Amino acid sequence: MLIDFKKKKELAFEGARLSSVLFTLLIFGFFISMALLGIHELSHSYTARFFGCENVFISFDIIEDFVFTNIDCPNDVNLFYIEIVGLVSTIVASFAFLLSSNASEKKLWVLSLGISVLLALSDIQAIFGDFVFFFSFFVGLILLLFGIVHFFEAHF
């Protein structure tokens, strides 16, 4: 049995390249998620303050709710705008990737859109109910997976 060392070397190179791209995707995904989480919660906070709500603060709790904005609003304040602005702000921030001159960074906008939808699931459920929540969950997952595939296409 003959061993094709040239082919074996090419496979090793492709494996190393795949792991490098996967590591890059994980790092980008983490930083994109944290940035979008900050934008999402800050937009809730600033919008609540704009509408006159008091005791507005962002809480970080890994065990129970992860991250949420605690808001104490008067009864006459429409909470729809405060809840929907988290999703809208992260979607707008996601489109910033399209302004990049780098082709692989442009591919990250779909991944970022998926993360945006998944971050806003509790807001979507509070505003629209369970059906739209489950629909948004699947749309967010599809966008996330499509973004991952797009990112790998840019590198292979």
MODELLER restraints for C-alpha pairs under 7 A, 6 or more apart:
rsr = mdl.restraints
at = mdl.atoms
rsr.add(forms.Gaussian(group=physical.xy_distance, feature=features.Distance(at['CA:32:A'], at['CA:112:A']), mean=6.83, stdev=0.5))
rsr.add(forms.Gaussian(group=physical.xy_distance, feature=features.Distance(at['CA:33:A'], at['CA:115:A']), mean=6.52, stdev=0.5))
rsr.add(forms.Gaussian(group=physical.xy_distance, feature=features.Distance(at['CA:36:A'], at['CA:90:A']), mean=5.80, stdev=0.5))
rsr.add(forms.Gaussian(group=physical.xy_distance, feature=features.Distance(at['CA:36:A'], at['CA:116:A']), mean=6.82, stdev=0.5))
rsr.add(forms.Gaussian(group=physical.xy_distance, feature=features.Distance(at['CA:39:A'], at['CA:89:A']), mean=6.90, stdev=0.5))
rsr.add(forms.Gaussian(group=physical.xy_distance, feature=features.Distance(at['CA:39:A'], at['CA:90:A']), mean=6.40, stdev=0.5))
rsr.add(forms.Gaussian(group=physical.xy_distance, feature=features.Distance(at['CA:40:A'], at['CA:86:A']), mean=4.33, stdev=0.5))
rsr.add(forms.Gaussian(group=physical.xy_distance, feature=features.Distance(at['CA:40:A'], at['CA:87:A']), mean=6.71, stdev=0.5))
rsr.add(forms.Gaussian(group=physical.xy_distance, feature=features.Distance(at['CA:40:A'], at['CA:89:A']), mean=6.48, stdev=0.5))
rsr.add(forms.Gaussian(group=physical.xy_distance, feature=features.Distance(at['CA:40:A'], at['CA:90:A']), mean=5.97, stdev=0.5))
rsr.add(forms.Gaussian(group=physical.xy_distance, feature=features.Distance(at['CA:41:A'], at['CA:58:A']), mean=6.88, stdev=0.5))
rsr.add(forms.Gaussian(group=physical.xy_distance, feature=features.Distance(at['CA:41:A'], at['CA:68:A']), mean=6.82, stdev=0.5))
rsr.add(forms.Gaussian(group=physical.xy_distance, feature=features.Distance(at['CA:41:A'], at['CA:69:A']), mean=6.17, stdev=0.5))
rsr.add(forms.Gaussian(group=physical.xy_distance, feature=features.Distance(at['CA:41:A'], at['CA:86:A']), mean=6.49, stdev=0.5))
rsr.add(forms.Gaussian(group=physical.xy_distance, feature=features.Distance(at['CA:43:A'], at['CA:85:A']), mean=6.26, stdev=0.5))
rsr.add(forms.Gaussian(group=physical.xy_distance, feature=features.Distance(at['CA:43:A'], at['CA:86:A']), mean=5.66, stdev=0.5))
rsr.add(forms.Gaussian(group=physical.xy_distance, feature=features.Distance(at['CA:43:A'], at['CA:89:A']), mean=6.82, stdev=0.5))
rsr.add(forms.Gaussian(group=physical.xy_distance, feature=features.Distance(at['CA:44:A'], at['CA:69:A']), mean=6.85, stdev=0.5))
rsr.add(forms.Gaussian(group=physical.xy_distance, feature=features.Distance(at['CA:44:A'], at['CA:82:A']), mean=5.51, stdev=0.5))
rsr.add(forms.Gaussian(group=physical.xy_distance, feature=features.Distance(at['CA:44:A'], at['CA:83:A']), mean=6.57, stdev=0.5))
rsr.add(forms.Gaussian(group=physical.xy_distance, feature=features.Distance(at['CA:44:A'], at['CA:85:A']), mean=6.35, stdev=0.5))
rsr.add(forms.Gaussian(group=physical.xy_distance, feature=features.Distance(at['CA:44:A'], at['CA:86:A']), mean=5.76, stdev=0.5))
rsr.add(forms.Gaussian(group=physical.xy_distance, feature=features.Distance(at['CA:45:A'], at['CA:56:A']), mean=6.18, stdev=0.5))
rsr.add(forms.Gaussian(group=physical.xy_distance, feature=features.Distance(at['CA:45:A'], at['CA:57:A']), mean=6.89, stdev=0.5))
rsr.add(forms.Gaussian(group=physical.xy_distance, feature=features.Distance(at['CA:45:A'], at['CA:69:A']), mean=6.60, stdev=0.5))
rsr.add(forms.Gaussian(group=physical.xy_distance, feature=features.Distance(at['CA:47:A'], at['CA:82:A']), mean=5.67, stdev=0.5))
rsr.add(forms.Gaussian(group=physical.xy_distance, feature=features.Distance(at['CA:48:A'], at['CA:82:A']), mean=5.85, stdev=0.5))
rsr.add(forms.Gaussian(group=physical.xy_distance, feature=features.Distance(at['CA:51:A'], at['CA:77:A']), mean=6.85, stdev=0.5))
rsr.add(forms.Gaussian(group=physical.xy_distance, feature=features.Distance(at['CA:53:A'], at['CA:71:A']), mean=6.64, stdev=0.5))
rsr.add(forms.Gaussian(group=physical.xy_distance, feature=features.Distance(at['CA:53:A'], at['CA:72:A']), mean=5.64, stdev=0.5))
rsr.add(forms.Gaussian(group=physical.xy_distance, feature=features.Distance(at['CA:53:A'], at['CA:73:A']), mean=4.25, stdev=0.5))
rsr.add(forms.Gaussian(group=physical.xy_distance, feature=features.Distance(at['CA:53:A'], at['CA:74:A']), mean=6.55, stdev=0.5))
rsr.add(forms.Gaussian(group=physical.xy_distance, feature=features.Distance(at['CA:54:A'], at['CA:71:A']), mean=6.70, stdev=0.5))
rsr.add(forms.Gaussian(group=physical.xy_distance, feature=features.Distance(at['CA:54:A'], at['CA:72:A']), mean=5.28, stdev=0.5))
rsr.add(forms.Gaussian(group=physical.xy_distance, feature=features.Distance(at['CA:54:A'], at['CA:73:A']), mean=6.20, stdev=0.5))
rsr.add(forms.Gaussian(group=physical.xy_distance, feature=features.Distance(at['CA:55:A'], at['CA:71:A']), mean=6.09, stdev=0.5))
rsr.add(forms.Gaussian(group=physical.xy_distance, feature=features.Distance(at['CA:55:A'], at['CA:72:A']), mean=5.71, stdev=0.5))
rsr.add(forms.Gaussian(group=physical.xy_distance, feature=features.Distance(at['CA:56:A'], at['CA:69:A']), mean=6.99, stdev=0.5))
rsr.add(forms.Gaussian(group=physical.xy_distance, feature=features.Distance(at['CA:56:A'], at['CA:70:A']), mean=5.64, stdev=0.5))
rsr.add(forms.Gaussian(group=physical.xy_distance, feature=features.Distance(at['CA:56:A'], at['CA:71:A']), mean=4.70, stdev=0.5))
rsr.add(forms.Gaussian(group=physical.xy_distance, feature=features.Distance(at['CA:56:A'], at['CA:72:A']), mean=6.60, stdev=0.5))
rsr.add(forms.Gaussian(group=physical.xy_distance, feature=features.Distance(at['CA:57:A'], at['CA:69:A']), mean=5.72, stdev=0.5))
rsr.add(forms.Gaussian(group=physical.xy_distance, feature=features.Distance(at['CA:57:A'], at['CA:70:A']), mean=5.42, stdev=0.5))
rsr.add(forms.Gaussian(group=physical.xy_distance, feature=features.Distance(at['CA:57:A'], at['CA:71:A']), mean=6.90, stdev=0.5))
rsr.add(forms.Gaussian(group=physical.xy_distance, feature=features.Distance(at['CA:58:A'], at['CA:68:A']), mean=5.81, stdev=0.5))
rsr.add(forms.Gaussian(group=physical.xy_distance, feature=features.Distance(at['CA:58:A'], at['CA:69:A']), mean=4.30, stdev=0.5))
rsr.add(forms.Gaussian(group=physical.xy_distance, feature=features.Distance(at['CA:58:A'], at['CA:70:A']), mean=6.11, stdev=0.5))
rsr.add(forms.Gaussian(group=physical.xy_distance, feature=features.Distance(at['CA:59:A'], at['CA:67:A']), mean=5.63, stdev=0.5))
rsr.add(forms.Gaussian(group=physical.xy_distance, feature=features.Distance(at['CA:59:A'], at['CA:68:A']), mean=5.47, stdev=0.5))
rsr.add(forms.Gaussian(group=physical.xy_distance, feature=features.Distance(at['CA:59:A'], at['CA:69:A']), mean=6.07, stdev=0.5))
rsr.add(forms.Gaussian(group=physical.xy_distance, feature=features.Distance(at['CA:60:A'], at['CA:66:A']), mean=5.71, stdev=0.5))
rsr.add(forms.Gaussian(group=physical.xy_distance, feature=features.Distance(at['CA:60:A'], at['CA:67:A']), mean=4.51, stdev=0.5))
rsr.add(forms.Gaussian(group=physical.xy_distance, feature=features.Distance(at['CA:60:A'], at['CA:68:A']), mean=6.78, stdev=0.5))
rsr.add(forms.Gaussian(group=physical.xy_distance, feature=features.Distance(at['CA:61:A'], at['CA:67:A']), mean=5.91, stdev=0.5))
rsr.add(forms.Gaussian(group=physical.xy_distance, feature=features.Distance(at['CA:80:A'], at['CA:127:A']), mean=6.64, stdev=0.5))
rsr.add(forms.Gaussian(group=physical.xy_distance, feature=features.Distance(at['CA:83:A'], at['CA:123:A']), mean=5.61, stdev=0.5))
rsr.add(forms.Gaussian(group=physical.xy_distance, feature=features.Distance(at['CA:84:A'], at['CA:123:A']), mean=6.82, stdev=0.5))
rsr.add(forms.Gaussian(group=physical.xy_distance, feature=features.Distance(at['CA:86:A'], at['CA:120:A']), mean=6.69, stdev=0.5))
rsr.add(forms.Gaussian(group=physical.xy_distance, feature=features.Distance(at['CA:87:A'], at['CA:116:A']), mean=6.37, stdev=0.5))
rsr.add(forms.Gaussian(group=physical.xy_distance, feature=features.Distance(at['CA:87:A'], at['CA:117:A']), mean=6.69, stdev=0.5))
rsr.add(forms.Gaussian(group=physical.xy_distance, feature=features.Distance(at['CA:87:A'], at['CA:120:A']), mean=5.53, stdev=0.5))
rsr.add(forms.Gaussian(group=physical.xy_distance, feature=features.Distance(at['CA:90:A'], at['CA:116:A']), mean=5.54, stdev=0.5))
rsr.add(forms.Gaussian(group=physical.xy_distance, feature=features.Distance(at['CA:91:A'], at['CA:113:A']), mean=6.03, stdev=0.5))
rsr.add(forms.Gaussian(group=physical.xy_distance, feature=features.Distance(at['CA:91:A'], at['CA:116:A']), mean=6.18, stdev=0.5))
rsr.add(forms.Gaussian(group=physical.xy_distance, feature=features.Distance(at['CA:94:A'], at['CA:109:A']), mean=5.46, stdev=0.5))
rsr.add(forms.Gaussian(group=physical.xy_distance, feature=features.Distance(at['CA:94:A'], at['CA:112:A']), mean=5.39, stdev=0.5))
rsr.add(forms.Gaussian(group=physical.xy_distance, feature=features.Distance(at['CA:94:A'], at['CA:113:A']), mean=5.86, stdev=0.5))
rsr.add(forms.Gaussian(group=physical.xy_distance, feature=features.Distance(at['CA:95:A'], at['CA:109:A']), mean=6.12, stdev=0.5))
rsr.add(forms.Gaussian(group=physical.xy_distance, feature=features.Distance(at['CA:97:A'], at['CA:105:A']), mean=6.16, stdev=0.5))
rsr.add(forms.Gaussian(group=physical.xy_distance, feature=features.Distance(at['CA:97:A'], at['CA:106:A']), mean=5.16, stdev=0.5))
rsr.add(forms.Gaussian(group=physical.xy_distance, feature=features.Distance(at['CA:97:A'], at['CA:108:A']), mean=6.50, stdev=0.5))
rsr.add(forms.Gaussian(group=physical.xy_distance, feature=features.Distance(at['CA:97:A'], at['CA:109:A']), mean=5.24, stdev=0.5))
rsr.add(forms.Gaussian(group=physical.xy_distance, feature=features.Distance(at['CA:98:A'], at['CA:106:A']), mean=4.93, stdev=0.5))
rsr.add(forms.Gaussian(group=physical.xy_distance, feature=features.Distance(at['CA:98:A'], at['CA:109:A']), mean=6.48, stdev=0.5))
rsr.add(forms.Gaussian(group=physical.xy_distance, feature=features.Distance(at['CA:100:A'], at['CA:106:A']), mean=6.03, stdev=0.5))
rsr.add(forms.Gaussian(group=physical.xy_distance, feature=features.Distance(at['CA:104:A'], at['CA:151:A']), mean=6.36, stdev=0.5))
rsr.add(forms.Gaussian(group=physical.xy_distance, feature=features.Distance(at['CA:104:A'], at['CA:154:A']), mean=5.46, stdev=0.5))
rsr.add(forms.Gaussian(group=physical.xy_distance, feature=features.Distance(at['CA:107:A'], at['CA:147:A']), mean=6.76, stdev=0.5))
rsr.add(forms.Gaussian(group=physical.xy_distance, feature=features.Distance(at['CA:107:A'], at['CA:150:A']), mean=5.75, stdev=0.5))
rsr.add(forms.Gaussian(group=physical.xy_distance, feature=features.Distance(at['CA:107:A'], at['CA:151:A']), mean=5.55, stdev=0.5))
rsr.add(forms.Gaussian(group=physical.xy_distance, feature=features.Distance(at['CA:108:A'], at['CA:147:A']), mean=6.24, stdev=0.5))
rsr.add(forms.Gaussian(group=physical.xy_distance, feature=features.Distance(at['CA:108:A'], at['CA:151:A']), mean=6.49, stdev=0.5))
rsr.add(forms.Gaussian(group=physical.xy_distance, feature=features.Distance(at['CA:110:A'], at['CA:143:A']), mean=5.92, stdev=0.5))
rsr.add(forms.Gaussian(group=physical.xy_distance, feature=features.Distance(at['CA:110:A'], at['CA:144:A']), mean=6.82, stdev=0.5))
rsr.add(forms.Gaussian(group=physical.xy_distance, feature=features.Distance(at['CA:110:A'], at['CA:146:A']), mean=6.94, stdev=0.5))
rsr.add(forms.Gaussian(group=physical.xy_distance, feature=features.Distance(at['CA:110:A'], at['CA:147:A']), mean=4.69, stdev=0.5))
rsr.add(forms.Gaussian(group=physical.xy_distance, feature=features.Distance(at['CA:111:A'], at['CA:143:A']), mean=6.18, stdev=0.5))
rsr.add(forms.Gaussian(group=physical.xy_distance, feature=features.Distance(at['CA:111:A'], at['CA:144:A']), mean=4.75, stdev=0.5))
rsr.add(forms.Gaussian(group=physical.xy_distance, feature=features.Distance(at['CA:111:A'], at['CA:147:A']), mean=3.96, stdev=0.5))
rsr.add(forms.Gaussian(group=physical.xy_distance, feature=features.Distance(at['CA:111:A'], at['CA:148:A']), mean=6.36, stdev=0.5))
rsr.add(forms.Gaussian(group=physical.xy_distance, feature=features.Distance(at['CA:113:A'], at['CA:143:A']), mean=6.64, stdev=0.5))
rsr.add(forms.Gaussian(group=physical.xy_distance, feature=features.Distance(at['CA:114:A'], at['CA:140:A']), mean=4.34, stdev=0.5))
rsr.add(forms.Gaussian(group=physical.xy_distance, feature=features.Distance(at['CA:114:A'], at['CA:141:A']), mean=6.30, stdev=0.5))
rsr.add(forms.Gaussian(group=physical.xy_distance, feature=features.Distance(at['CA:114:A'], at['CA:143:A']), mean=4.53, stdev=0.5))
rsr.add(forms.Gaussian(group=physical.xy_distance, feature=features.Distance(at['CA:114:A'], at['CA:144:A']), mean=4.44, stdev=0.5))
rsr.add(forms.Gaussian(group=physical.xy_distance, feature=features.Distance(at['CA:115:A'], at['CA:140:A']), mean=6.73, stdev=0.5))
rsr.add(forms.Gaussian(group=physical.xy_distance, feature=features.Distance(at['CA:115:A'], at['CA:144:A']), mean=6.54, stdev=0.5))
rsr.add(forms.Gaussian(group=physical.xy_distance, feature=features.Distance(at['CA:117:A'], at['CA:136:A']), mean=6.76, stdev=0.5))
rsr.add(forms.Gaussian(group=physical.xy_distance, feature=features.Distance(at['CA:117:A'], at['CA:140:A']), mean=5.18, stdev=0.5))
rsr.add(forms.Gaussian(group=physical.xy_distance, feature=features.Distance(at['CA:118:A'], at['CA:137:A']), mean=6.30, stdev=0.5))
rsr.add(forms.Gaussian(group=physical.xy_distance, feature=features.Distance(at['CA:118:A'], at['CA:140:A']), mean=5.46, stdev=0.5))
rsr.add(forms.Gaussian(group=physical.xy_distance, feature=features.Distance(at['CA:121:A'], at['CA:133:A']), mean=6.19, stdev=0.5))
rsr.add(forms.Gaussian(group=physical.xy_distance, feature=features.Distance(at['CA:121:A'], at['CA:137:A']), mean=6.91, stdev=0.5))
rsr.add(forms.Gaussian(group=physical.xy_distance, feature=features.Distance(at['CA:124:A'], at['CA:133:A']), mean=5.82, stdev=0.5))
rsr.add(forms.Gaussian(group=physical.xy_distance, feature=features.Distance(at['CA:125:A'], at['CA:132:A']), mean=6.92, stdev=0.5))
rsr.add(forms.Gaussian(group=physical.xy_distance, feature=features.Distance(at['CA:125:A'], at['CA:133:A']), mean=4.95, stdev=0.5))
